[in-house]
Amino acid sequence: MSETAPVLPPAPAPTPAPVGKGRIFSWSLWDWGSAAFQAVVTTFVFGVYITQPAFGPEHEVTAQLGTALLIAGIVVALLAPITGQLSDAAGRRKLWLGITTAVTVGCTALLALVAPEPSFLMLGLVLLAIGNVAFEFASVSYNAMLSQVSTNANVGRVSGFGWGMGYLGGIVLLAILLVGFIFPDPGWFGVTHEGGWNIRVAMLVSATWFALSAIPVFFAVPEIPADPARKPGIRGVLTAYGTLVRTIRELWRTARQTLFFLIASAVFRDGLAGVFTFGGVIAARSFGFDPTTVIIFAIAANVVAGLATISAGFAEDRVGAKPIMIWSLACMILSALLVFILAPLGTWVFWVFGLLLCIFVGPVQSASRSFLTRLIPAGREGEIFGLYATTGRAVSFLAPGAFTLAVTLGGSAIFGILGIALVLIVGLILLLPVRAARVPGTPAAEAAPSR
């Protein structure tokens, strides 16, 4: 028996008008700019900067950074579903996106105050944690907008285009910062490395980049209507968790496949995060990449991931999101195993199969977002994408745990890639039995087969 029930009783929604390319492009520019926080702040630049010896003993600083991000993750897991729910009910999705984007930009700019001294460590950690929380909340609203800029016929390529723009935007900004400020001393405008000013100015540039890129979406995408049947405000906050429990029960009764998908995607998305989180460690420890080579590889990896994601989006609208996810995960697992098996042959192995692995990261992420979008009735996008964020946070220990265990048992960093592959395998196994609901207008390949 195929699943035909919706996620929840759909809220009243106006008949959607054709979506112009200008609106799609404006929406995707937020993705383009948001990589300033993901790639520059959390991954390649500030996250590395704040763990330098100037801030204190490396093991202590790293532990404090991990604690700050853990707290941020807990806050997101607890609040993301109800904030998405309340913004849906009040018809304030765009307003909430604006507020959380502004907080993220503000935190990024204030990181310029963090000088390389132990007394500034706490300031940096607090700003980084608040920025992470705000960015995750903003992502919930942004992802919820996907249904406003796409139809069932093109949601795959729209999602892929946005996600690909995020990869490419991050790399363009990172390249500018590396050439202009981070590597040269002095850099552009006479900025030197003394006092960490090369990194601190990079934070100001990143904040400006994100702010300017985010502006178009607020003019191009209309606000959603409020749902008079739901009560936002103080009463809404007090009852939101009860509503969340009812939502999960409703998913279990009438749209169980959607709940199964939330669980499966949480697992394999954590594996995807592990690829970029620990890829640099494996490159440096197992293949002898120096820091500059690691950054060059990271740029190449993001470029191929971005281009592949945009291309896969077009394929997805023809064959469906689930086949894209399955084949991409399978290719990633195979590539990871080849990196491990062929590692003794030299650095070319990581360049070839490491990049091949990265090609499939973006398509899985984008297809996961569009797959879920097809299952959500109008007016409930923020609520379900909030739950999507929460399930992801709930299992965010899997990839780090599997990586650490594999390295411990194997005695070398190269074994860590087997831990990441294991998480991807579990996610793939959980995904295989998930069936998509039949939604009017959805491509035939996306419809669930009758049983």
Secondary structure, DSSP 8 states (H G I E B T S, - for coil): ------SS------------HHHHHHHHHHHHHHHIIIIIIIIISHHHHTTSGGGS-HHHHHHHHHHHHHHHHHHHHHHHHHHHHHHHHHT-HHHHHHHHHHHHHHHHHHGGG--SSGGGHHHHHHHHHHHHHHHHHHHHHHHHGGGGS--TTTHHHHHHHHHHHHHHHHHHHHHHHIIIIISSSS-GGG--SGGGHHHHHHHHHHHHHHHHHHHHHHHHS------TTS--HHHHHHHHHHHHHHHHHHHHHH-HHHHHHHHHHHHHHHHHHHHHHHHHHHHHHHH---HHHHHHHHHHHHHHHHHHHHHHHHHHHHH-HHHHHHHHHHHHHHHHHHHHHHGGG-THHIIIIIHHHHHTHHHHHHHHHHHHHTTS-TT-HHHHHHHHHHHHHHTTTHHHHHHHHHHHHHSSGGGHHHHHHHHHHHHHHHHTT------TTS-GGGS----
